[in-house]
């Protein structure tokens, strides 16, 4: 049962649910000792959802997504999306699918779904950035920094082919880099 359905069911029994000071409050039409068993079960469910952070809160859902975006922005290279769209379109589709999942959870007022979708969105972007960083050709400076070496050589095709063979046999992936002159 969605949160809105739970609250509607309580309202059908005459129970008013509202938020006060960030907490869920209820107004009962009877004294506590006369609460019907069905309503007690609904109230227990409402309390459990509140304790587990599952009650809908638009500001909290948006904050969850904004926090994911902030973490993505800290790691995101500016030229990444264009490269991924051209070279790894399935990764871009995963980002779009995660965004759609968040939108659906948000419009469905599903707090747990929003948390899950925001994490999925961040994970999809993480895969996109990781793939971009691992598969693009490094500049000379990036290669020197990545491998901790003093310089990078520009090998003629014959010598590069020898390294291709050696590394392929050992299952090692390497990139041919062009030196800056």
N, C-alpha and C positions, 0 to 999 in steps of 0.2 A: 504494500500500500504506500503510495506516495505521501509526502508530508501534507500536501494540500488535501488529499482524501482523508487523512487522519484528522486534520483540523475540521474539515467539513462534517465528518462523522460525529465529532465531539459537539459541534454547533447544532447538529440535528437533535442531540440530547439536551440542548440548552446550555452547554458549557461554552463560555467565551474565552478565547485564547488570545493573549496579547504579549508583546515584548516590553519589558520595563527594566531599564538599567542593564540591558544586554542579557537579561534572563527571561525565560518563559514564565508567564503568570497566567493563572486560570481563575475565572469567576464561576462558582458553582451555584446552581439554583436550589440546592439542598444543603443541609448541614453535612459535614464530612462522614458522620456515622450512617447516613442514609444514601450514600452514593451507590447506584446499582452496580452489580458485578461487571456488566459489559462496559460501563463507563470507567470503572477502576482499571480494567485491562487496557483500555485505550489511553488512560492517563499514565499508566506504567510504561507503555510504549512511547508516549510523548517524552517522558522523563529520560528514558534510555537513549532516545535519539538526541536529546539535548546534551546529555553527558558525553556522548560519542561524537559530538559536533556534526550531526547529520541533519539538523534542522536547517531549512533554507534561509540563507542570508545573502541578499544580492551584493552588499558591499564586501562580504567575506569571499564570495565567489570571484568577484572582479579582482580583489586583492590577490587571490591565489593565482590568477592568470597573469596579473601584472608582475608578481614576484618571479614567475617563470620567465616572462619576457625580459626582465632585468638581468636574470642570470644568463639568458641567451645572448643579450646584447654585449655583455662583458667578454664573451668568447668569440663573437661572430665576426669573421673577416668581411670587409665591405664587398668584395668581388665574388663572394661565395655563391649567391643565389643564381646568378647568370651561368656560372660554370656548372652548377648542379643541374639546372634545368636542361642544359645542353647535353651533359655527359651522364647524368644519373637521374633521369626523370622519375623513376620509381621512388626515389628518396623525397623528391619534391611532392609527389602524390601522397606520401605518408604524412608529410607536414600538413597538407591540406585536409586529409582525412582526420587527423588529430584536432585540427581547428574546428572542423564540422562537428566532431564528437563533443567538443566543449560547448559549441553553440547549442546543440541539441540538449545537453545536460542543463545548461543555463536556462533555456526557455522552458524546460521541463521542471525547473526549480529542484534539481537533484544535486544536493551539495556533495554527496559522495561521488557522483558522476563527474562533477566539476573538478574535484580534486584529482580524480583518476585521469581525466582528459587533459588537465593542465600538466600533469606529470608526463603523460604520453606525448604532448606537444613539445615539451622540453626534451624528452628523449629522442623524438624524431629529428628535431633541430640538431641535437648532439650528434646523431649518426650522420647527418648531412655535413656538419662541420668536420667531423673526424674523417669522413671519406674524402672531403675536399682537401684537407691538410695532407692526407696520406697519398693521394693519387695525382696531384698536380706536380709538374716538374718544378723542382726547387731552383731558386736563383743561386748563384755561386755563394753569396753571403749566407743564405739559409742552409746550404749544404755544409759549409764550414762549421756553422753553429750547431747544426743537427748532429754531425758526426764527430765534433770536437777535434777537427784536424786543422792543420795550418794552411792548407791550400787544396784546391781541386784541379785535377788535370783534365784536359780536353783530349780524349783518345781518338786516334783514327779508327775508322770502322772495323778494320781487321783486328785490332787489339781489343776494341769494345766487344766484338763478337766472342773472343776468347773468354772475357769476363762473363758474358751472357751465359755461356756454356757452363763455366765453373759454378756460378751462382745458381743456375737452374738445377744442377745436379744436387746441390745442397738445400734446395728449397728456399733460397734467399732471394728477396726482391730488391732490386737496386734501380736507381734512376740515372740515366745519362744526363749530365748537366753540361751546359755550355758555359765556358769561362767568359768573363767580361774582359775586354781588351781595352 
